[in-house]
């Protein structure tokens, strides 16, 4: 051929049926668990006006966006995250929406980044958010959802860790030790474990902290228990922030999640808009990127031009999650399955179509030949498609209203009516 | 507020939970029926290299695309239809894929067009395709799927009409009457009913047809039955094309679809790549745009640079379908529903979270207060969220392992254990 077919765009994925079945398994599980926690699904457009993103994250976000001018000269960007759209929806109907409410979405997102293990340019991300309450039980609800979801995927509590920290606690501690300019400090704290102690100290020195302050901060972020933190902090505000974490942990323990949730003050989260609890979920051993991450953002709607409406939420991407489940052998079989395959010795296509329709009435999946072919080929197709039962429309042992049928799962032959065959399927 | 929040981009939609429940009802029904016909789901990236679309439809398509250069200087376009992606997937694995196969997808699509009733810039479209067979029973399978789907949505056979025509038949007839340059003629035939008889005759004259040829063609396209067509055509090729339609109709009649499928030679379909049967689905009375449309495209993969692999398929958009179902009162309630609401007189949040988790174990949806509030407020929230049963974690009439609970559907109060309460839900 002289023309070459264009390739799949870099950093995106094709989902042939086997891959799509895995995707649907992930989406179904996300949706089922989110709905079991009474979250309501919402969606938005695939692109937004560029200002929605620069308004939340500043101009530097543009380098990571798929942005362009549309034919009406509007500055448009494919959504890189769902939270700005969520904030827009909330602001637009701030008065009508009965608060608090719990929403989830499973958006496709787009980021123009270097594609690598666990990170693609186009991916899916479960988002769950609770809007309209400052109560710490909103955090408890979200963390319980995450743990329930990961269990539902077959992971054990010892397979993952939900690390919890608090921006509020960190802020009060920075205040306590007299650290200047916290806005400059957070991005450094966020990179603490990645860059190592020396670079960490250097960056904090540049941010204006003294050697003593750096030492205090490093010790503080290494605290592994609420008791250790309690011993380190003095102010009333810090004590209040700590009390919040205690309530959160006690509630989660009562609901059976103490094994997979732990205090981890090394978690900061890069984004500027977090105002309270922040959390990240990793596989135990942190061999992969984060499975999920989120936190409280009580001033986001205000920042975007609306009233102040508190919120808390998280995102869980499909790529790292699927990698982890694949590594643990927890993904389901990607093979096709159909309930019935309608076959005919005489290639009676009318009878085939008529009978297929009868078996579909029960909501079952039904396949059949689409052209005349020998019985051997029909059975081969039935097997290939993973059919449970082959129904012969013109088997000579069948009487009126009855069919010969073969259960491919155990190889047995039977004769019976539609009801009997549907019953056999359930066996 | 001094900053104004950016608006929803023109021609796109927000899906608040009530709207999203309707969308999910449509998607679920599409998926269920497609799977009952043993179609396998696939997906692709949301954008492709621009050449994939210009290669199929020519440069004129660009004016209707959301296209742009990405940060790697690639010419990219948001997908305006799914067929080019499908063709790419098929070509890429032409040898591995066991043919014939039946695939479906429910892509989001983007077209930069004037937004109006039934037509948006961003929409969803069910696509079902059968690849790898020239058999007319592939068409039968697709049309049976469409009719079954519209019935599943609650429409009666008298509510819609699937009009069927054949490009092959039309081509043989054009040959028979000696019409020159069929490629110029098809677009005119496609607009016949829209532009009226005079403009139709004028356009065909410009395409080189004589008055007699125009009369013959107009008569031919007005044929309402196979018998009328048989009387009009002479050539062997035309007879063969007609035989195909006869087989198709006889098969669909045997499967119970004779009332909603009819011959309609006025259907041509604008796209150049159709090679055989073409069809369109309208509400009876044609008060709206087409609900669905499709046809056979046996040379598409070849045109895109692959081997010749026959195919046939259709698209069904969400916008017109939802308008029609709404007009007929066939959309489900968009209200929230949860199975259980866990309430507490003493605001015992630990007990609430613990109990909620117990009721979720059965796959049920469970809500509860997220902050301390009076029982009146809790019941108000339970009602607002459409809860079936309120479970009181600390009602004083309950014994160990038992709960007081209220069935909000009939207002009755009970006491029982978890199993009894789950049983009550099913009542």
Interface residues (C-beta under 8 A of the other chain):
Chain A: X1 X2 X3 X4 X5 X6 X7 X8 X9 X10 X12 X13 X14 X15 X16 X17 X20 X21 X23 X24 X32 X35 X36 X37 X38 X40 X41 X42 X43 X44 X45 X46 X47 X48 X49 X51 X52 X55 X63 X66 X68 X69 X70 X71 X72 X74 X76 X78 X87 X88 X89 X91 X92 X93 X98 X100 X103 X108 X110 X112 X122 X130 X133 X135 X137 X138 X140 X141 X144 X148 X250 X251 X252 X254 X255 X256 X304 X305 X306 X307 X336 X338 X349 X350 X351 X353 X354 X356 X357 X360 X363 X364 X365 X366 X367 X369 X370 X371 X384 X385
Chain B: X1 X2 X3 X4 X5 X6 X7 X8 X9 X10 X12 X13 X14 X15 X16 X17 X20 X21 X23 X24 X32 X35 X36 X37 X38 X40 X41 X42 X43 X44 X45 X46 X47 X48 X49 X51 X52 X55 X63 X66 X68 X69 X70 X71 X72 X74 X76 X78 X87 X88 X89 X91 X92 X93 X98 X100 X103 X108 X110 X112 X122 X130 X133 X135 X137 X138 X140 X141 X144 X148 X247 X250 X251 X252 X254 X255 X256 X304 X305 X306 X307 X336 X338 X349 X350 X351 X353 X354 X356 X357 X360 X363 X364 X365 X366 X367 X369 X370 X371 X384 X385
